Amino acid sequence: MELTAEQCQRYERDGYLIFPDLFSPEEVAILRGEVDRVSQIDSECIFREEAHGPAKTIFRMHEADGDTASPAFHAACQTPRILGTAQRVLGEESLYMHHCKVNLKAAIQGSAWPWHQDFGAWHLDGIAEPHLTTMVVLLDAATEFNGCLYLLPESHREGRHDPYFDETTAYKLWSVGPATMRDMISRHPDPVPVTGRAGTAAIFHCNNLHASGHNLSAHDRCQAYFCFNTVSNRPADVENPRPDYVRSQNWQPMKLGPDNGILQTEAVLGSAT
Ligand SMILES: O=C(O)CCC(=O)C(=O)O
């Protein structure tokens, strides 16, 4: 997939692009199966809604090593559809993954992420410039009922807002306060829901304001997030850095792999059994 000049302009203007059905049902089945497998593991890279409850976030499935490592995620993050698209919107080839996570919202139980900018936290990680982008891939169908992601168009253009640490949610994070959000929503086009079949994807700027609601439906919602930074923008030293699974120090430039890499991992695993 080669982004057109028009798509790149839209990314600059709106702060995001949505790609319906970017990954096939076969690829989604492999990635989703890996999430089911890894979510059973006891690891510091897995946050749960409550102790021993359903997994809420799984970090570091993309690396070649570690207890949450998944060959299929390792292959996915190198595909031209993911890495190539990130290289194109960032205008640089030399990228590494600041982190990769899978966010799950279990049917009925899965809770909200308040409005925030990813760069709110990433700047505090020691990253100077907002030259990061995130590719999200839906691994279950996402609807407004099951807690889809919402993006606020054009919001990235106003830069970073000072965040506050919101401890009221299951996944505590640096959020943007209600007064700022009322103002931002009133002055921008309506938030856009990222909905669609599993396999749909979107890429969004690290200053784009986004949020998602509770999963009120009877269906789980699972999404993978691949967050890229340019190697030249890697974090400076900070006091008490966050763990490596969320603030990676693997700053080796990533290399493009084959676009059918996810399917190839299934062939290898299949032949081994
Ligand atoms: O998965 C979601 O619903 C939102 C996640 C999110 O915004 C984040 O992890 O930064």
The ligand as an SDF file (V2000), in Angstrom:
LIG
                    3D

 10  9  0  0  0  0  0  0  0  0999 V2000
   -8.2060    1.3890   22.9270 O   0  0  0  0  0  0  0  0  0  0  0  0
   -8.8470    2.4010   23.2170 C   0  0  0  0  0  0  0  0  0  0  0  0
  -10.0670    2.4080   23.2500 O   0  0  0  0  0  0  0  0  0  0  0  0
   -8.1610    3.7080   23.4790 C   0  0  0  0  0  0  0  0  0  0  0  0
   -6.7120    3.5430   23.7410 C   0  0  0  0  0  0  0  0  0  0  0  0
   -5.9150    4.7810   23.7830 C   0  0  0  0  0  0  0  0  0  0  0  0
   -6.3680    5.8400   23.5040 O   0  0  0  0  0  0  0  0  0  0  0  0
   -4.5190    4.6810   24.1630 C   0  0  0  0  0  0  0  0  0  0  0  0
   -4.0620    3.5940   24.5580 O   0  0  0  0  0  0  0  0  0  0  0  0
   -3.8200    5.7120   24.0850 O   0  0  0  0  0  0  0  0  0  0  0  0
  1  2  2  0
  2  3  1  0
  2  4  1  0
  4  5  1  0
  5  6  1  0
  6  7  2  0
  6  8  1  0
  8  9  2  0
  8 10  1  0
M  END
$$$$
